[in-house]
Amino acid sequence: MKETMMVNGKEYALLKLLGKGKGGYSWLAEADDGRAVTLKQIHHEPCDYYQFGDKLAAELADYRRLSEIGIPMPEMLDVDRENERIVKEYIEGETVYEMVLQDRLPETCLEQIRAMCRLLYPAHTNIDYFPTNFILQNGVLYYVDYECNNYMDEWNFENWGVQYWSKTPAFLQYAAEHPL
């Protein structure tokens, strides 16, 4: 029997853990109509390099902020405030991380992340540029996380993110410490 989770009275079958981030666990899930979605369960596990307030409120605010800026990302479909769960559109495809690991990152990904930066920086915003947060689907690069922060040069794409978008020493060290 498949494990399930309820979101506002709707049951979702959990098919596969997609990943664990600073704020929660994300699963590929199946809605009762057969549609594939991403279901995120907020967690309250400690994170030694990041301080959180209300994680769910932050996700909702970040989603609104990035939507207004025009960043391509999965649509938020439902929010269960009581259980701290979010259902969002599932973006199928390989992550930028997987493509870098296999030496198959198309130039369009770099072009599109730079186009996102041209929208983000004037809006005084950074996103989490780590390559596991991006999926190329049908030629469009999607930011599949909703996390964003106020802009700081130290954390922009050129100063932090880019080091993980090719096989740099930082990328290779991460890959060695976190095998797929």
Summary of the structure (lengths in Angstrom):
residues: 180
radius of gyration: 16.3
end to end distance: 26.2
largest distance: 49.3
contacts: 501
relative contact order: 0.14
helix: 32%
strand: 30%
